[in-house]
Amino acid sequence: MITLNDYLLVSGLLFAIGFAGVLLRRNIIIIFMCLELMLNAANLSLVAFSRFQAVGGLPNYNGQMLAFFTITVAAAEVAVGLAIIVALYRARQTTHVEDINSMKF
């Protein structure tokens, strides 16, 4: 039987992998993907808490609805973020963070 602790352990591991990727990687696309991994880890914990908290014998769907709206906002964030990354690549011809040191052209 899978318990809440198992879900939280997986969520913590995903968050730690994403956090390490943000800190250690230099490519802006990889950093962006690691941020999305951290967001998915938070969504997993929201759904796990929602699943294991029953009110009056009925499941509580509040966490699942919050995760749904978070995924919706993340989709918009991906569109805007990738547009910014493409614009930076066109202006600088690089996706490495250390090469992008100022906002001037």
GILINFEN-V302527 format. One record per residue. RES is the residue in three letters. D_FIRST is the distance of its C-alpha to the first C-alpha in Angstrom with 2 decimals. Layout:
{{RES & D_FIRST} {RES & D_FIRST}}
This chain:
{{MET & 0.00} {ILE & 3.79} {THR & 6.35} {LEU & 10.03} {ASN & 11.19} {ASP & 9.75} {TYR & 11.63} {LEU & 14.53} {LEU & 14.80} {VAL & 15.17} {SER & 17.51} {GLY & 19.49} {LEU & 19.89} {LEU & 21.17} {PHE & 23.46} {ALA & 24.79} {ILE & 25.56} {GLY & 27.33} {PHE & 29.21} {ALA & 30.35} {GLY & 31.52} {VAL & 33.53} {LEU & 35.16} {LEU & 35.89} {ARG & 36.81} {ARG & 40.29} {ASN & 39.94} {ILE & 39.64} {ILE & 37.58} {ILE & 34.93} {ILE & 34.97} {PHE & 34.53} {MET & 31.50} {CYS & 29.95} {LEU & 30.61} {GLU & 28.76} {LEU & 25.77} {MET & 25.85} {LEU & 26.07} {ASN & 23.05} {ALA & 21.05} {ALA & 22.26} {ASN & 21.35} {LEU & 17.73} {SER & 17.54} {LEU & 19.43} {VAL & 17.15} {ALA & 14.01} {PHE & 16.00} {SER & 17.23} {ARG & 13.95} {PHE & 12.63} {GLN & 16.15} {ALA & 17.18} {VAL & 20.87} {GLY & 22.04} {GLY & 19.05} {LEU & 19.64} {PRO & 17.87} {ASN & 19.99} {TYR & 21.23} {ASN & 23.48} {GLY & 21.50} {GLN & 21.06} {MET & 24.79} {LEU & 25.67} {ALA & 23.76} {PHE & 25.68} {PHE & 28.94} {THR & 28.15} {ILE & 27.67} {THR & 30.95} {VAL & 32.78} {ALA & 31.42} {ALA & 32.92} {ALA & 36.25} {GLU & 35.96} {VAL & 35.47} {ALA & 38.58} {VAL & 40.69} {GLY & 39.42} {LEU & 40.11} {ALA & 43.52} {ILE & 44.34} {ILE & 43.28} {VAL & 45.44} {ALA & 48.34} {LEU & 48.04} {TYR & 48.00} {ARG & 51.08} {ALA & 52.92} {ARG & 52.06} {GLN & 51.05} {THR & 48.11} {THR & 44.46} {HIS & 44.43} {VAL & 44.05} {GLU & 46.77} {ASP & 49.31} {ILE & 48.82} {ASN & 50.36} {SER & 52.31} {MET & 52.28} {LYS & 55.85} {PHE & 56.77}}
